[in-house]
Structure formats: structure tokens, C-alpha cells
Amino acid sequence: AFIERFNRTYRTEILDFYLFRTLNEVREITERWVSEYNCERPHESLNNMTPEEYRQHNHLAGSSKNAWN
């Protein structure tokens, strides 16, 4: 369910919004979007933390279930 949500959000916010001229343009816009998605945008499913905050919180808590490690 998580990846489907990510893909839908990416499609509506990036792929459906921009008319890309080059592959590099796709890469640059996608990199900025992923950074915003992971570092600036709170997610309800993560108790309104960003994915980066959630990762750091679980790392500090010593969680062995952290998928990013």
C-alpha cells in the first residue's frame, strides 16, 4: 500500500504536472521532489513526521526494524 501511495503522489505531482524536455530535467525535478517528500513533508502514516525524522527517531530508539539501515 505504501509504494502505491508514493507512485500515485509522484504521478499526480510530477509526471502529470510537467512536460519534460530532457531526461536530465526529469532527474533534476525528481531529485528535488524526493528530497522534499522525505525531508520536508510530514506524513500522517508516520505520526506527522517526515520520513527522515521517522528514520532518525527509530535509529535513536534503537529500532532493529528500521528499513533504511
C-alpha positions as CSV (number, residue, x, y, z in Angstrom):
1,A,0.0,0.0,0.0
2,F,2.9,2.4,0.8
3,I,4.5,2.1,-2.7
4,E,1.2,2.6,-4.4
5,R,0.6,5.8,-2.5
6,F,4.1,7.0,-3.3
7,N,3.6,6.2,-7.0
8,R,0.3,7.9,-7.1
9,T,1.6,11.0,-5.4
10,Y,4.6,11.1,-7.8
11,R,2.4,10.7,-10.8
12,T,0.0,13.5,-9.8
13,E,2.6,16.0,-8.6
14,I,5.4,15.4,-11.1
15,L,4.5,13.2,-14.2
16,D,1.1,14.7,-14.8
17,F,2.2,18.3,-14.0
18,Y,5.4,18.7,-16.0
19,L,6.1,18.5,-19.7
20,F,9.8,17.3,-19.7
21,R,12.2,18.2,-22.5
22,T,15.1,16.0,-21.5
23,L,15.9,13.0,-19.3
24,N,18.2,15.2,-17.2
25,E,15.2,17.5,-16.5
26,V,13.2,14.5,-15.2
27,R,16.1,13.5,-13.0
28,E,16.6,17.0,-11.5
29,I,13.0,17.6,-10.8
30,T,12.6,14.1,-9.4
31,E,15.6,14.6,-7.1
32,R,14.2,17.8,-5.7
33,W,10.8,16.2,-5.2
34,V,12.1,13.2,-3.4
35,S,14.2,15.4,-1.1
36,E,11.1,17.4,-0.3
37,Y,9.0,14.3,0.1
38,N,11.5,12.7,2.5
39,C,12.8,15.7,4.4
40,E,10.2,18.4,4.5
41,R,6.7,16.9,4.1
42,P,5.1,15.3,7.2
43,H,3.2,12.0,6.6
44,E,0.1,11.1,8.6
45,S,1.2,7.4,8.5
46,L,4.4,8.4,10.3
47,N,2.7,10.3,13.1
48,N,3.1,13.6,11.2
49,M,6.9,13.2,10.9
50,T,8.8,13.4,7.7
51,P,10.3,10.0,6.6
52,E,13.8,11.4,7.6
53,E,12.6,12.4,11.1
54,Y,11.0,9.0,11.4
55,R,14.2,7.2,10.4
56,Q,16.2,9.3,12.9
57,H,13.7,8.7,15.6
58,N,13.7,5.0,15.1
59,H,17.5,4.9,14.8
60,L,17.9,6.8,18.1
61,A,15.4,4.5,19.7
62,G,17.5,1.5,18.6
63,S,14.8,0.0,16.4
64,S,16.0,-3.1,14.6
65,K,13.1,-2.9,12.2
66,N,14.3,0.3,10.5
67,A,14.1,-0.5,6.8
68,W,16.5,2.3,5.9
69,N,19.5,0.7,7.5
